[in-house]
């Protein structure tokens, strides 16, 4: 019976390591993120305390939507925080 030829396998070479360090956010990112969430909270509290007359008079319950929009945009920024 003939002897089978052995296969020559190429040795594994791992991809070169990336020399870039960990990515960091700009220094303004965290204060803006927290500021938006706090501003939204204050906006909603003022809306409830003034029975929907302030912070912007005349738009009534839309003030709640604006407050929640600030909060949601702050939370959306948390997904990009490193």
Backbone bond lengths (Angstrom), bond angles and torsions (degrees), N, CA, C in turn:
res aa  C-N    CA-C-N  psi(-1)  N-CA   C-N-CA  omega(-1)  CA-C   N-CA-C  phi
1 X - - - 1.433 - - 1.526 107.20 -
2 X 1.353 117.21 133.60 1.461 119.33 -178.63 1.528 111.00 -72.95
3 X 1.288 114.10 147.87 1.470 120.68 -179.38 1.531 109.30 -85.29
4 X 1.337 116.09 135.22 1.460 119.17 -177.60 1.524 109.91 -77.53
5 X 1.312 113.93 149.35 1.453 119.16 179.28 1.524 108.78 -83.49
6 X 1.281 116.03 138.57 1.470 118.91 179.50 1.523 109.68 -82.24
7 X 1.312 115.25 143.87 1.465 119.79 -179.63 1.508 109.74 -83.60
8 X 1.280 114.17 141.83 1.460 119.83 176.02 1.528 107.84 -94.14
9 X 1.320 117.83 114.18 1.452 121.81 179.05 1.520 108.75 -92.82
10 X 1.321 113.99 139.55 1.458 118.54 176.41 1.526 108.17 -72.98
11 X 1.295 116.09 142.18 1.468 119.14 179.32 1.516 109.46 -72.97
12 X 1.315 115.64 145.05 1.460 121.25 -177.88 1.518 109.78 -76.67
13 X 1.326 115.07 128.72 1.463 119.84 174.38 1.525 107.65 -117.47
14 X 1.315 117.44 117.42 1.463 119.58 -178.47 1.519 110.52 -68.43
15 X 1.335 116.53 154.48 1.470 118.98 178.19 1.523 110.12 -65.24
16 X 1.320 116.22 151.92 1.466 118.41 -178.47 1.527 110.99 -64.33
17 X 1.306 115.22 143.21 1.462 120.74 -178.95 1.531 110.02 -71.77
18 X 1.311 115.16 140.76 1.456 119.25 177.88 1.525 109.09 -76.29
19 X 1.284 115.15 136.59 1.459 118.95 -175.98 1.525 112.68 -92.89
20 X 1.326 117.43 0.32 1.456 118.87 -179.79 1.521 109.83 -75.80
21 X 1.307 115.78 142.46 1.446 121.63 178.98 1.509 110.92 -79.16
22 X 1.314 116.22 -177.66 1.465 118.34 179.37 1.524 110.95 -65.96
23 X 1.334 115.05 143.31 1.457 119.50 -179.48 1.527 108.98 -76.14
24 X 1.304 115.37 139.28 1.460 120.75 178.55 1.524 108.69 -126.31
25 X 1.314 115.15 156.94 1.456 120.15 178.82 1.522 110.17 -84.57
26 X 1.308 113.88 164.22 1.457 120.22 175.30 1.531 108.21 -66.74
27 X 1.336 117.75 154.79 1.460 119.61 -177.05 1.524 113.94 -64.68
28 X 1.308 118.50 -20.46 1.461 121.01 -179.03 1.517 112.79 -84.53
29 X 1.324 118.12 -11.44 1.460 121.65 -170.78 1.528 112.69 -64.82
30 X 1.313 117.64 -49.72 1.464 121.19 -177.66 1.525 112.14 -64.97
31 X 1.349 120.09 -45.84 1.464 118.04 177.76 1.523 113.66 -62.55
32 X 1.331 117.69 -36.43 1.468 120.14 178.52 1.525 110.08 -67.89
33 X 1.318 116.80 -42.06 1.456 120.99 -179.77 1.530 110.64 -61.34
34 X 1.313 116.86 -50.88 1.464 120.44 179.21 1.520 111.40 -66.72
35 X 1.326 116.62 -36.55 1.455 120.84 179.63 1.516 112.30 -63.07
36 X 1.324 117.16 -40.30 1.462 120.22 178.23 1.530 111.48 -64.25
37 X 1.336 116.06 -41.66 1.461 118.63 -179.72 1.529 111.34 -67.58
38 X 1.322 116.93 -41.20 1.464 120.50 179.40 1.523 110.44 -69.36
39 X 1.320 117.68 -41.06 1.461 121.15 178.04 1.527 110.59 -60.94
40 X 1.310 117.79 -42.02 1.455 121.26 177.82 1.518 111.60 -63.42
41 X 1.323 116.94 -40.44 1.455 120.53 178.20 1.524 111.17 -64.39
42 X 1.325 116.43 -46.06 1.467 120.50 178.57 1.529 110.23 -63.18
43 X 1.331 117.45 -40.34 1.467 121.76 179.57 1.528 110.54 -59.24
44 X 1.330 116.85 -44.58 1.463 121.04 -179.28 1.527 110.96 -68.28
45 X 1.328 117.47 -40.88 1.462 120.64 178.92 1.526 110.43 -63.04
46 X 1.333 117.82 -44.38 1.465 121.08 178.04 1.524 110.27 -62.82
47 X 1.318 117.45 -38.96 1.465 121.11 178.62 1.524 110.75 -61.36
48 X 1.325 116.70 -44.36 1.462 119.49 179.75 1.526 111.83 -69.46
49 X 1.323 117.74 -41.47 1.464 120.40 -177.74 1.522 112.80 -67.50
50 X 1.317 117.57 -30.67 1.466 120.70 -178.98 1.524 112.29 -100.39
51 X 1.324 117.57 14.70 1.459 124.08 179.29 1.533 111.93 53.24
52 X 1.301 116.46 48.00 1.472 126.25 174.59 1.526 114.12 67.25
53 X 1.326 118.58 19.34 1.464 120.73 178.10 1.521 112.16 -90.59
54 X 1.314 117.96 -28.72 1.459 122.61 -179.05 1.503 108.48 -128.68
55 X 1.273 122.77 163.01 1.450 135.78 9.36 1.522 113.67 -74.39
56 X 1.318 119.80 -27.14 1.464 120.26 176.57 1.525 107.02 -113.52
57 X 1.322 118.08 109.77 1.466 119.28 -178.15 1.529 111.64 -68.47
58 X 1.314 114.99 144.54 1.454 119.87 173.48 1.519 115.41 96.49
59 X 1.323 119.26 -15.87 1.465 118.59 -179.44 1.528 111.99 -102.24
60 X 1.318 115.68 -1.47 1.463 124.03 173.45 1.526 113.24 50.57
61 X 1.340 117.90 -117.06 1.466 121.37 -172.46 1.532 113.44 -71.03
62 X 1.312 118.37 -11.33 1.461 120.00 176.76 1.519 110.94 -67.02
63 X 1.334 117.36 -18.88 1.461 120.14 174.59 1.526 111.29 -60.93
64 X 1.333 117.19 -34.46 1.468 120.12 176.15 1.521 111.06 -63.76
65 X 1.313 116.71 -42.44 1.459 120.17 179.49 1.524 111.26 -62.42
66 X 1.314 116.37 -39.59 1.467 119.86 178.76 1.526 109.97 -64.20
67 X 1.324 116.90 -43.02 1.471 120.36 178.00 1.513 111.89 -61.66
68 X 1.330 116.34 -45.09 1.457 119.17 178.49 1.529 111.60 -66.67
69 X 1.307 117.90 -32.10 1.474 120.58 177.28 1.527 110.66 -64.18
70 X 1.337 117.11 -39.46 1.466 120.25 175.99 1.529 110.49 -62.67
71 X 1.318 116.26 -44.98 1.464 120.05 -178.77 1.525 111.15 -64.69
72 X 1.319 117.42 -44.39 1.470 121.12 -178.78 1.522 110.99 -65.42
73 X 1.323 117.16 -38.13 1.468 118.45 178.12 1.529 110.98 -67.83
74 X 1.320 117.59 -34.23 1.468 120.00 174.42 1.518 111.87 -65.12
75 X 1.334 116.10 -43.19 1.467 118.99 177.40 1.514 111.55 -67.86
76 X 1.312 118.49 -32.60 1.462 120.47 176.91 1.533 110.62 -64.84
77 X 1.328 115.75 -32.69 1.473 118.55 177.36 1.519 111.92 -68.81
78 X 1.348 117.81 -25.58 1.461 119.16 179.58 1.517 112.25 -65.06
79 X 1.334 117.76 -23.22 1.460 118.95 179.08 1.531 111.15 -71.86
80 X 1.318 118.33 -19.65 1.465 121.93 -179.87 1.524 112.55 -100.26
81 X 1.334 116.89 -0.78 1.468 120.80 -175.47 1.522 110.03 -77.98
82 X 1.332 115.63 135.37 1.470 120.28 178.85 1.500 109.63 -123.35
